[in-house]
Structure formats: structure tokens, C-alpha cells
Amino acid sequence: MKKHKKNIQQILILGGGTAGWMAAAALVNNPLFAAIKICLVESANIGTIGVGEGSTPHLKRFMDKLGICEADWMEKCHASYKTGIDFINWNGDGQQYFHPFYFQLDVKPAEVFFVNANARRRGQGDAVQPDDFFSSGVLAKHNLSPRPQRELPFTNEYGYHFDATQLANYLKEYACKRGVLHIIGDVISVSQHNNHDINSLTLASGQRLDADFFIDASGFNAQLMHKNLNVPFQSFAEALLNDSAVTVPVDLNSTPDALFAKYHTRATALGAGWLWQIPLAHRIGNGYVYSSRHICAQTATKTLLHHLNLSESTPVRHLKMRVGVSEKAWHNNVLAIGLAQSFIEPLEATSIMVTQFTLERFMALFERYQLNKQAETLSRQTLNQSVMQLVLGVKDYIQAHYVTSKRSDSNYWQDARNVVISLRLKQLLQAWHRGEDFDFQLYKYDQQLAYFRPSWYSLLAGMDFRDPQLKLPFKPISAEITAQAKSYCAAIVNHYFGPYNTTQNT
Ligand SMILES: Cc1cc2nc3c(=O)[nH]c(=O)nc-3n(C[C@H](O)[C@H](O)[C@H](O)COP(=O)(O)OP(=O)(O)OC[C@H]3O[C@@H](n4cnc5c(N)ncnc54)[C@H](O)[C@@H]3O)c2cc1C
């Protein structure tokens, strides 16, 4: 490789939340950064968001790459396994459906589900739920862990639930042990070069921190990207109504059995948003994500506590959410990650996944970035495009939960259906609703979508989204084969993850 134009010797990470410590751990573990001094500065006064308790399956790959032993971090972070998300009452009819993580062996039963879902939306056959056609759905139904009881001849996907503060602490210890310098202080001023690259951060103590490259992980504050580099923030307020959350943890022992799901997240639709219930090893994290344009904080609190059978005097925590995306994730010599870069409400627990993706892209482009001016610009463009694509892909999928809902029992749900959606989402939903070729639309947008076929089908069939007047010729799979597909999933789960009583599965 040619001599580097840039010679990056120091990287400074601003922010010690999950995002900041993920960056510190990932960089210090990467041989490309071995000669670079990595520092992380965080404020003792501002604090971290402290939520973000659910992950997608990608987190496993992140931890594996760091060489972190699953049993070790899970124990220290009070983590539990996650098979997927149960969506409860999203049509206001008390029904629920499961959004599963996908196993390799689900391919055949999933195909039966897809055909039946395609028949149903064309007015043929009964409503079809994804739950029994995916191993994760069966696991969730029987409260079984996605960790197998015997060696698996196939890959299984699972996520985690965890204590967000402990996860950041765990990664902090990992990073500091490997040489990351940890500094406590409030950044009160920032100096820039003539080309607007950031040069140094000054702390309230007067200490000046110089670096060649900066990672903005300062949370909703977006100190460097937004406040100093003035990169515009694209708000999603017109697309997603929820902008607030009220949270309360409950002890595992004080939770009535009926509310207890051990290995999956529950997302229950409420009057002006939805409630998350995330089972950790020692407690359940609960939070009502709502629209402050539709209800006030007091009403949200009351609803949350009432739903959980908790006394009105139970202390809760209120959070404001800055929902949207920085128009660039990488600008000048600053990379924004975590909440400083983007946040789409927590419905599918995707924020940490976006952080991971951004870091992985950055590390893959870093060497090239230093080559010359052209490579520098190209690297930034490449990263910015791919991060934006992922964020917009997630946004489409999240929005689909609201715009397909039949609920109309509050202003919120009426408004939630009438938000601004992308042309891509419009075409996907139209194709499904009109009984057209939905798979063609998925194929057309394949490179741009954050979610794949099983997720889209689970959502749209789970919501029974369709035109009830429509009657098009399309044959569902026979009842016998459908039953066989379900039994196949049940047998896999029973054999590798069970045993459980298979007669319960029908
Ligand atoms: C209600 C809610 C629910 C969520 N649920 C999920 C979920 O289930 N799954 C998921 O993946 N994500 C979830 N998220 C997102 C998740 O919480 C974040 O992605 C994750 O915690 C990373 O946050 P962060 O590190 O970017 O910011 P923060 O945790 O806010 O950390 C910001 C850091 O910057 C520092 N800082 C800021 N300004 C300064 C300054 N001037 N000087 C010095 N230090 C400064 C602070 O001290 C702090 O250390 C949720 C978010 C919300 C709001």
C-alpha cells in the first residue's frame, strides 16, 4: 500500500454510553488500530441514557469478534436470551403474533407459511400467524431458551436482553484492560482547524484533549456532529409519532405469572403507543413509548403503572427521544455513532445494531480513508450511504407496524396510520394489500431493505393486513401439509431445545 497521506495517531471517543464503549472495545481489538492511541472521555454529570435492553442477533457476532465468552458477559450483565418479539393487541382485538429470529431449518415450514399468508391476503383461507412456522415462535410459546440442549447441525439465531449500564461497564473494562485511556470530564469547548476538522476538545477542568480523529458518541446531545460541525439532523417526527418514554423496572419475583415471558420481548400496543416488557435475569424492564402530542407524561405514567398493577406512587423514569438521523454519519474527521447519529424508536430494538454496523463499516474503510484525498471522500460517502440506507430500511419496517394497524380507538391510532411513508414502503404495502406479487417488491428493493422476507411476512400476516373485499384465485397449502409444517417445527424444538409437551403446540 502507498504511503498514507494521513497518519492518524490518536482517536478520541466522546461519550461513555453503550455506543462509546462499543467503539472503544471494537477499535482496540482491531489490529488495524494497534498503533493508534485510543481515549474515551465522558461526563460524570451528564450520565448515559441507561436503557436499550434488547438486541437483535447481530450482537452475538459483535461479542464473538471481541472474543468475549457468552456465559461471562451474560452473567455480569444480568442477560437473558431473546427468541424474538411478541406483538400484542396491535389491531386492538386482543390478538398477538410473534416476530421470530430465523433458524436455518425453518426454511421449509416458513415456505408453507408464506404460501398461506399469500392466499389469505387474496381472500383465500383463514388468518395465518407466523408463530408455529418458525422454531423461535415455538420456543417462545413454550418459554424455552434458544440455547440448545444438544449439538445443533444448523445455525440458530437469537438476541439478548441485558442491563444496558452493565453492558457498557463490561465493555469499558474490556477496552481499558487493552489500553484505552479513560478520562472523566465535561467537554465545554471544541476547537477546529481551518478545514473544520476537529482539533481538540477542552474539558471544564481546563484540560485540552487533542486527537486526529473523533468519534461522537455523546448521545442525544450530538455534541460534535450537530453542535460543532452543524451537520443537519433529519427529524422523523412526521413519520413516527412516538417521542417519549416512561420506564419502570420490576423485580422478577413480584411479577404475576401471566405477564411473565422468559425468553422474548413483549410489545403491547396501548392507547398512545406501546409497552415493552423485557425479561432480564434478575428483573423485567418495562417502558411505555408514547407520543407526547397525544398524551401527557402523567397519563402515560398512570397507564404504565396501571397496566403493570403497580401503585401510583412507584417511582418512574421519563425519557425524551430525538427520533431521526444525522444527514451524515461521517463528516470531516468525526464519525457519529449511537444516539448522536440516529434513533428510530425502540420497537424492534435496532439502535445497538446500527451502532455495530456503523463501526464495522468504519473499520473496513479506515485504511483506505487514510490513502489520499479521493479515497478519504469516497470512504465517507460509502459509509454515509450505507448507514443511511440501513436507518431508512429500519424506519420503513417500524412504520409498517403502525400503518397496517386496524386500531382506531384513539386519536393516536388514527394519526398513526396517516403519517408520511416512503415510496418504497407504499409500494410494498400496496402490493400486499392488493393481492399483487409481494415477493417481486421485496426482490426489487432487496439491497435497500433492513428486514428480510420472514420478517415482512410475519408482520403483515401477523397483522392480518388485507383488503377484506378482495377475492383472487390462490390456493392455500392443504390442511394436512400445513399441520406437518407446524409439527416439523415443534419436533425440532422438542428435540434440540426441549423436551416439552408437543400436544400443547396445536
Ligand atoms: C426509550 C429507549 C429505549 C431503547 N431501547 C433500545 C433497545 O431495546 N435496543 C437497542 O438496541 N437500543 C435501544 N435504545 C437505544 C440505546 O439506548 C442506545 O443506542 C444506546 O444506549 C447507546 O446510547 P449512546 O451511548 O449513544 O448514548 P448515551 O447512553 O446517552 O451516552 C452518551 C454519553 O455521552 C456523554 N456526553 C454527552 N455530552 C458530553 C459532554 N459535553 N462532555 C462529556 N461527555 C458527554 C455522556 O456522559 C454519556 O457518557 C433505546 C433508547 C431509548 C431512548
The ligand as a MOL file (V3000), in Angstrom:
LIG
                    3D

  0  0  0     0  0            999 V3000
M  V30 BEGIN CTAB
M  V30 COUNTS 53 58 0 0 0
M  V30 BEGIN ATOM
M  V30 1 C -36.6090 4.5690 25.4700 0
M  V30 2 C -35.4620 3.9290 24.7700 0
M  V30 3 C -35.4170 2.5480 24.6160 0
M  V30 4 C -34.3610 1.9440 23.9210 0
M  V30 5 N -34.3550 0.6100 23.7260 0
M  V30 6 C -33.3920 0.0480 22.9700 0
M  V30 7 C -33.3530 -1.3420 22.7230 0
M  V30 8 O -34.1650 -2.1060 23.2240 0
M  V30 9 N -32.3680 -1.8310 21.9310 0
M  V30 10 C -31.4110 -1.0320 21.3760 0
M  V30 11 O -30.5720 -1.5190 20.6170 0
M  V30 12 N -31.3930 0.2830 21.6500 0
M  V30 13 C -32.3400 0.8340 22.4170 0
M  V30 14 N -32.3040 2.1660 22.6910 0
M  V30 15 C -31.1560 2.9340 22.2300 0
M  V30 16 C -29.9690 2.6760 23.1610 0
M  V30 17 O -30.3030 3.0850 24.4620 0
M  V30 18 C -28.7430 3.4080 22.6760 0
M  V30 19 O -28.4650 3.0570 21.3420 0
M  V30 20 C -27.5290 3.0260 23.4750 0
M  V30 21 O -27.7650 3.1000 24.8450 0
M  V30 22 C -26.3710 3.9210 23.1330 0
M  V30 23 O -26.5340 5.1990 23.6620 0
M  V30 24 P -25.3480 6.2180 23.4730 0
M  V30 25 O -24.1120 5.6120 24.0020 0
M  V30 26 O -25.3440 6.6840 22.0760 0
M  V30 27 O -25.7660 7.4780 24.3580 0
M  V30 28 P -25.8000 7.6860 25.9440 0
M  V30 29 O -26.0230 6.4520 26.6920 0
M  V30 30 O -26.7510 8.8220 26.1820 0
M  V30 31 O -24.3270 8.1890 26.3000 0
M  V30 32 C -23.9040 9.4960 25.9950 0
M  V30 33 C -22.5440 9.7210 26.6310 0
M  V30 34 O -22.0380 10.9720 26.1820 0
M  V30 35 C -21.5210 11.6920 27.2790 0
M  V30 36 N -21.5730 13.1190 26.9650 0
M  V30 37 C -22.5550 13.8060 26.3190 0
M  V30 38 N -22.2160 15.1000 26.2060 0
M  V30 39 C -20.9880 15.2310 26.7880 0
M  V30 40 C -20.0960 16.3200 27.0020 0
M  V30 41 N -20.3750 17.5700 26.5960 0
M  V30 42 N -18.9280 16.0790 27.6510 0
M  V30 43 C -18.5920 14.8370 28.0690 0
M  V30 44 N -19.4060 13.7770 27.8890 0
M  V30 45 C -20.5700 13.9760 27.2580 0
M  V30 46 C -22.3930 11.2780 28.4460 0
M  V30 47 O -21.7390 11.4980 29.6740 0
M  V30 48 C -22.5500 9.7780 28.1510 0
M  V30 49 O -21.4340 9.0890 28.6510 0
M  V30 50 C -33.3260 2.7630 23.4120 0
M  V30 51 C -33.3520 4.1430 23.5980 0
M  V30 52 C -34.4110 4.7300 24.2650 0
M  V30 53 C -34.4290 6.2150 24.4270 0
M  V30 END ATOM
M  V30 BEGIN BOND
M  V30 1 1 1 2
M  V30 2 1 2 3
M  V30 3 2 2 52
M  V30 4 2 3 4
M  V30 5 1 4 5
M  V30 6 1 4 50
M  V30 7 2 5 6
M  V30 8 1 6 7
M  V30 9 1 6 13
M  V30 10 2 7 8
M  V30 11 1 7 9
M  V30 12 1 9 10
M  V30 13 2 10 11
M  V30 14 1 10 12
M  V30 15 2 12 13
M  V30 16 1 13 14
M  V30 17 1 14 15
M  V30 18 1 14 50
M  V30 19 1 15 16
M  V30 20 1 16 17
M  V30 21 1 16 18
M  V30 22 1 18 19
M  V30 23 1 18 20
M  V30 24 1 20 21
M  V30 25 1 20 22
M  V30 26 1 22 23
M  V30 27 1 23 24
M  V30 28 2 24 25
M  V30 29 1 24 26
M  V30 30 1 24 27
M  V30 31 1 27 28
M  V30 32 2 28 29
M  V30 33 1 28 30
M  V30 34 1 28 31
M  V30 35 1 31 32
M  V30 36 1 32 33
M  V30 37 1 33 34
M  V30 38 1 33 48
M  V30 39 1 34 35
M  V30 40 1 35 36
M  V30 41 1 35 46
M  V30 42 1 36 37
M  V30 43 1 36 45
M  V30 44 2 37 38
M  V30 45 1 38 39
M  V30 46 1 39 40
M  V30 47 2 39 45
M  V30 48 1 40 41
M  V30 49 2 40 42
M  V30 50 1 42 43
M  V30 51 2 43 44
M  V30 52 1 44 45
M  V30 53 1 46 47
M  V30 54 1 46 48
M  V30 55 1 48 49
M  V30 56 2 50 51
M  V30 57 1 51 52
M  V30 58 1 52 53
M  V30 END BOND
M  V30 END CTAB
M  END
